[in-house]
Amino acid sequence: MSALPTAELANLSIVFVGAGKMGSALLAGLAAGAGGAKVLVLEPSPSPDAERICRENGFELRASASTQDAPADVLLLAVKPQALDAAAPAIAPLVGSKTLLVSILAGKRIADLAVRLPAGAFVRAMPNTPASIGRGVSGAYASEQTSAEQRAIAQTLLSAGGAVEWVDDEKLIDAVTAVSGSGPAYVFYLAECLAAAGVAAGLPEELSMRLARATVSGAGELMRRSEQTAPAVLRENVTSPGGTTAAALGVLMADDGMRPLLQRAVEAARRRAGELSG
């Protein structure tokens, strides 16, 4: 699906259910572009970041919904997947026949959501934590009942945290979750491992960690700025035949190296996302 236009959020009622790490990340992104929207955040145990975002932007923050609440124009569901059954009855008054429900629950299919929260339209999305600094990426899928205007609203909400990539098959959201949703953790672990390898090679621990962090973040920024250049080309550009990088890549690119390891890791995450459905 090609990129969608964004929509104005002014005069919309938007409810965030859950303001944990991912919910707060999107909330931080939304704060920059929510002009004119009425935003309610439901979170019984808000983090200091969530409290600050709400305070600074005039968002209402409450522990729970009220029977006096009217159905929202947009409800963004950001609780843990395992908490859906407990949360659904409490937020049911906020969901009506015209509500757009945007879910970022890993593994929970639109069919799972519709049984518990019969909204008028659904978008299932998977962002990642760099959304908190506007550098995230979300994969998204819209139900057939979702109008072009509602898709544009979802695009606006999600793009507040970074890039948005739409897919035409809901099954692909589990793969998106495994690649980019969980992906930042893989990169952070790479930095951990690189730092530990530096210590094993004789570097002081703090110095090795500084080198690893700067290397991973710098390489990521170079790849971002070289958007039209394939990662393989960037790799080749720093690999001299017979040099030190080539020696290291001989290990990483071996038959039992990084590629099959990451494939197994992504498949494990994709499979777990499927197990969370229902």
C-alpha positions as CSV (number, residue, x, y, z in Angstrom):
1,M,0.0,0.0,0.0
2,S,1.4,3.4,-0.9
3,A,2.0,6.2,1.6
4,L,-1.2,7.8,2.8
5,P,-1.8,11.6,3.3
6,T,-2.1,12.9,6.9
7,A,-5.2,14.4,8.4
8,E,-5.8,17.3,10.8
9,L,-6.5,16.2,14.3
10,A,-8.2,19.4,15.4
11,N,-11.6,18.9,17.0
12,L,-11.2,15.1,17.4
13,S,-11.6,13.4,20.7
14,I,-8.6,11.0,21.1
15,V,-8.2,8.5,23.9
16,F,-4.9,6.8,24.8
17,V,-5.5,3.6,26.8
18,G,-2.2,2.8,28.3
19,A,0.8,5.1,28.7
20,G,3.6,2.6,29.2
21,K,6.9,2.8,27.3
22,M,5.3,2.5,23.8
23,G,2.2,4.4,24.6
24,S,4.3,7.2,26.1
25,A,6.6,7.2,23.1
26,L,3.6,7.8,20.8
27,L,2.1,10.3,23.2
28,A,5.4,12.3,23.1
29,G,5.2,12.3,19.3
30,L,1.6,13.3,19.3
31,A,2.2,16.2,21.6
32,A,3.9,18.0,18.7
33,G,1.0,17.7,16.3
34,A,-2.2,17.4,18.4
35,G,-3.2,21.0,18.0
36,G,-6.9,21.4,18.7
37,A,-7.5,17.7,19.6
38,K,-9.1,16.8,22.9
39,V,-6.8,14.1,24.3
40,L,-7.6,11.9,27.3
41,V,-4.9,9.5,28.6
42,L,-6.1,6.5,30.8
43,E,-3.2,5.0,32.8
44,P,-3.5,3.9,36.4
45,S,0.2,4.0,37.0
46,P,1.6,6.8,34.8
47,S,5.3,7.2,34.5
48,P,6.9,10.6,35.2
49,D,7.3,11.1,31.5
50,A,3.6,10.5,30.8
51,E,2.7,12.8,33.6
52,R,5.0,15.5,32.2
53,I,3.7,15.1,28.6
54,C,0.1,15.4,29.8
55,R,0.8,18.4,32.0
56,E,2.8,20.3,29.4
57,N,0.3,19.8,26.6
58,G,-3.0,20.1,28.5
59,F,-3.9,16.4,28.0
60,E,-6.3,15.0,30.6
61,L,-4.8,12.1,32.6
62,R,-7.0,9.7,34.5
63,A,-6.6,6.2,36.0
64,S,-9.8,4.9,34.4
65,A,-12.8,5.6,32.2
66,S,-16.0,6.9,33.5
67,T,-19.6,5.9,32.6
68,Q,-20.0,9.6,31.7
69,D,-17.5,9.3,28.9
70,A,-18.8,9.5,25.4
71,P,-17.4,7.3,22.6
72,A,-14.2,8.7,21.2
73,D,-13.4,9.6,17.6
74,V,-10.1,7.7,18.0
75,L,-9.0,5.3,20.6
76,L,-5.4,4.2,20.7
77,L,-5.0,0.9,22.6
78,A,-1.6,0.5,24.1
79,V,-2.0,-1.9,27.0
80,K,-0.1,-5.1,27.2
81,P,-1.6,-7.9,25.1
82,Q,-2.2,-10.0,28.1
83,A,-4.2,-7.2,29.7
84,L,-6.8,-6.9,26.9
85,D,-9.5,-9.1,28.5
86,A,-9.3,-7.1,31.7
87,A,-9.2,-3.7,30.0
88,A,-11.9,-4.2,27.4
89,P,-15.0,-4.0,29.7
90,A,-13.7,-0.9,31.4
91,I,-13.1,1.1,28.2
92,A,-16.2,-0.2,26.3
93,P,-18.1,3.1,26.9
94,L,-15.4,4.9,24.9
95,V,-15.9,2.7,21.8
96,G,-18.8,3.4,19.4
97,S,-19.9,2.6,15.9
98,K,-18.0,5.6,14.6
99,T,-14.8,5.1,16.6
100,L,-11.5,4.3,14.9
101,L,-9.6,1.9,17.1
102,V,-5.9,1.9,16.6
103,S,-4.2,-1.0,18.3
104,I,-0.5,-1.5,19.0
105,L,-1.0,-4.8,20.9
106,A,1.5,-7.3,19.7
107,G,-0.2,-10.4,18.3
108,K,-3.8,-9.3,18.8
109,R,-5.7,-9.6,15.5
110,I,-8.5,-7.3,14.5
111,A,-10.9,-10.2,14.9
112,D,-9.7,-10.5,18.5
113,L,-10.3,-6.8,19.1
114,A,-13.7,-6.6,17.4
115,V,-15.1,-9.3,19.7
116,R,-14.3,-7.3,22.8
117,L,-14.5,-3.7,21.4
118,P,-16.9,-3.4,18.5
119,A,-15.6,-0.2,17.0
120,G,-16.5,1.1,13.6
121,A,-13.1,0.8,12.1
122,F,-9.7,-0.8,13.1
123,V,-6.1,-0.1,12.4
124,R,-3.6,-2.6,13.7
125,A,-0.1,-1.1,14.0
126,M,3.3,-1.9,15.5
127,P,5.5,1.1,16.2
128,N,8.9,0.9,18.0
129,T,10.4,2.9,20.9
130,P,12.5,5.4,18.8
131,A,9.0,7.0,18.3
132,S,9.8,8.8,21.5
133,I,12.3,10.9,19.6
134,G,10.5,11.0,16.3
135,R,12.7,8.4,14.7
136,G,10.5,5.3,15.0
137,V,8.9,3.3,12.3
138,S,5.4,1.7,12.4
139,G,3.9,-1.0,10.3
140,A,0.1,-0.7,9.9
141,Y,-2.9,-2.5,8.5
142,A,-6.4,-1.1,8.1
143,S,-9.6,-3.1,8.2
144,E,-11.9,-3.0,5.2
145,Q,-14.4,-0.8,7.1
146,T,-11.8,1.9,7.7
147,S,-12.4,4.9,5.5
148,A,-9.8,6.9,3.7
149,E,-10.2,9.7,6.2
150,Q,-9.7,7.3,9.1
151,R,-6.6,5.9,7.5
152,A,-5.3,9.4,7.2
153,I,-6.0,10.0,10.9
154,A,-4.1,6.8,11.8
155,Q,-1.3,7.9,9.5
156,T,-1.1,11.3,11.4
157,L,-1.1,9.6,14.8
158,L,1.6,7.1,13.9
159,S,3.7,9.4,11.9
160,A,4.0,11.7,14.9
161,G,6.6,9.1,16.0
162,G,8.3,8.5,12.7
163,A,7.9,6.7,9.4
164,V,4.8,4.6,8.7
165,E,4.7,1.6,6.3
166,W,1.3,0.1,5.4
167,V,0.8,-3.5,4.5
168,D,-2.1,-5.1,2.6
169,D,-2.2,-8.4,4.6
170,E,-2.8,-8.4,8.4
171,K,-0.7,-11.5,8.8
172,L,2.4,-9.4,7.9
173,I,2.0,-7.4,11.1
174,D,3.5,-10.3,13.1
175,A,6.6,-10.2,10.9
176,V,6.7,-6.4,11.2
177,T,6.6,-6.9,15.0
178,A,9.5,-9.3,14.8
179,V,11.7,-7.1,12.6
180,S,11.1,-3.5,13.6
181,G,8.9,-3.6,16.7
182,S,11.4,-5.7,18.6
183,G,14.3,-4.6,16.4
184,P,15.6,-1.8,18.7
185,A,16.3,-4.4,21.4
186,Y,18.4,-6.4,18.9
187,V,20.5,-3.3,18.1
188,F,20.9,-2.4,21.8
189,Y,22.1,-6.0,22.4
190,L,24.6,-5.6,19.5
191,A,26.0,-2.6,21.3
192,E,26.2,-4.6,24.5
193,C,28.0,-7.5,22.8
194,L,30.4,-5.2,20.9
195,A,31.4,-3.5,24.2
196,A,31.9,-6.9,25.9
197,A,34.0,-8.1,23.0
198,G,36.1,-4.9,23.4
199,V,36.7,-5.6,27.0
200,A,37.7,-9.2,26.1
201,A,40.2,-7.7,23.7
202,G,41.8,-5.6,26.5
203,L,39.9,-2.3,26.5
204,P,38.7,-0.7,29.7
205,E,34.9,-1.3,30.2
206,E,33.7,2.3,30.1
207,L,35.9,3.1,27.1
208,S,34.7,0.0,25.3
209,M,31.0,0.9,25.9
210,R,31.6,4.5,24.7
211,L,33.2,3.2,21.5
212,A,30.4,0.6,20.9
213,R,27.6,3.1,21.5
214,A,29.1,5.7,19.2
215,T,29.8,3.1,16.5
216,V,26.3,1.7,16.5
217,S,24.6,5.1,16.6
218,G,27.0,6.6,14.1
219,A,26.6,3.7,11.7
220,G,22.8,4.0,12.0
221,E,22.9,7.7,11.2
222,L,25.2,7.2,8.2
223,M,22.7,4.5,6.9
224,R,19.8,7.0,7.4
225,R,21.6,9.7,5.5
226,S,22.5,7.3,2.8
227,E,18.9,6.2,2.3
228,Q,19.4,5.4,-1.4
229,T,22.5,3.2,-0.7
230,A,22.0,-0.4,0.2
231,P,23.4,-1.5,3.5
232,A,25.5,-4.1,1.7
233,V,27.2,-1.3,-0.3
234,L,27.9,0.6,2.9
235,R,29.4,-2.5,4.4
236,E,31.6,-3.1,1.3
237,N,32.8,0.5,1.5
238,V,34.5,-0.1,4.8
239,T,35.8,-3.6,4.0
240,S,39.3,-3.6,2.5
241,P,40.3,-7.0,1.0
242,G,42.5,-8.9,3.4
243,G,42.0,-6.2,6.1
244,T,40.8,-6.2,9.7
245,T,37.1,-5.7,8.8
246,A,37.2,-8.5,6.3
247,A,38.7,-10.8,9.0
248,A,35.8,-10.0,11.3
249,L,33.2,-10.4,8.6
250,G,34.6,-13.8,7.8
251,V,33.2,-14.8,11.2
252,L,30.0,-12.9,11.1
253,M,29.1,-14.0,7.6
254,A,30.0,-17.7,8.0
255,D,27.3,-20.3,7.5
256,D,26.6,-20.3,11.3
257,G,27.1,-16.5,11.6
258,M,24.8,-13.5,12.0
259,R,22.3,-14.1,9.2
260,P,21.0,-17.5,10.3
261,L,21.1,-16.3,13.9
262,L,18.9,-13.3,13.2
263,Q,16.6,-15.3,11.1
264,R,16.0,-17.6,14.0
265,A,15.5,-14.7,16.3
266,V,13.0,-13.0,14.1
267,E,11.1,-16.2,13.5
268,A,10.9,-16.7,17.3
269,A,9.5,-13.2,17.7
270,R,7.0,-13.7,14.8
271,R,5.9,-17.1,16.3
272,R,5.4,-15.5,19.7
273,A,3.3,-12.7,18.3
274,G,1.0,-15.4,16.8
275,E,0.8,-17.1,20.2
276,L,-0.4,-13.9,21.8
277,S,-3.6,-13.8,19.5
278,G,-7.0,-14.9,20.7
